Amino acid sequence: MKILYAAAEISPFARMTHTADLLRFLPASLQDKGFEIRLLLPKYGSINDRRNRLHEVIRLAGIKVRVGGQEESMRIKVASIPNAKLQVYFLDNDTYFKRKGLFTDPQSEEFFPDNDQRLVFYNKGVLETVKKLGWKPDVIHCHDWAAGFIPVLLKSVYKNDENFSQTKVVFNVHSAVNHGIFDESILDLMTLPEDFDRSTVMFDGKVDFLRAGLTYADHIVTGNELGSELDETFEKLGIAPDKIQGSPQDVSSKFADYYKKITE
């Protein structure tokens, strides 16, 4: 079974929350169980190529990602998680991800003003990379707000793409923290179909990546760290998320069974 993990953080390369620590162990454990795993995250400027032994994947050269009226090129680099045989793919682009810091300026601690463009590039770039790989995932497992528009893109821009015709989309909410709230203008950067219903991703007049992921994913999962903070949101959206909790070992076994169940 082929599982794609999309997240903005994975230890030890990039960490914002405990989600990065979970993703350090969960995919590697599942790979040991026989799953075929790919992980994709941005290549932030804070990730040192030499120290982390990153190298460019030449066969994936030439990928283009459109952000509004601008087309950006992307390099794909790869490195292995220390003490594991699991490889991580990094989406590298000087315009959006060369700078230090993830989504905030390390000096001022303020959010980068172009985070909307950076997130569009990342969410679209994940799917373009998978297509270039010629790899058809059975499950795309998206983590937290930063990957929240991948389910939307799969059900709109890529809905007729053969590469994803059998793919199930899981959106995993680990925390109620949500920095993916933007003005409606971000949708103009997405190159969405003309018949796309913008109201489905608008909440209180804003585009909300977290709620967009909840709305468009096939399955919703919550983890250890999330309490009742989003219960009202789940109720409004008519969602009854699956709770997959426990130690890393327990979670690994539960997800192995879960993936098999949702793809039967």
RATA-V582167 format. One line per field, one symbol per residue. phi: phi as a letter, one per 20 degrees, with the letter a starting at -180 (. if undefined). psi: psi as a letter, one per 20 degrees, with the letter a starting at -180 (. if undefined). A space follows every 10 residues. Layout:
phi: ???
psi: ???
//
This chain:
phi: .dcdddbebb fefbcdbfgf fgffdgffff ffeofedccc bfefffefff felfbfeffd fnfdcecmed ddebdddcbe fgmbeeeded edbffdcfff nedcffeeme fffdgfffff gffffgffff fffmddffcd dedmgfdfef ffffecfdfd effdfdeedd dddebffbdd dcfggfffee lfgfefefff cdclncedff fffffdffbd cddgeeeegd gffgffemdd feeccpfgff fffffgffgf ffdf
psi: pppppoqjpp qjgpphaihh ggihgghggh hhijqoqppp rqnqiiopgg hjlqqqohij qjpqppocjp ppqpqprqrq ppkqjpqppp opphghjhqq qfiqphgijq qpikhghghg ggghhghhgg ghhkpnqhpo opoahhjiig hghhjfgjhj phhjhjpqpp ooohqipojl prqhhhhiii lqqhjpohhi jppkjqpohg hgghhiqhqp qqagipcjhj ghggghikpn qpoorarhgg hghghghggh gij.
//
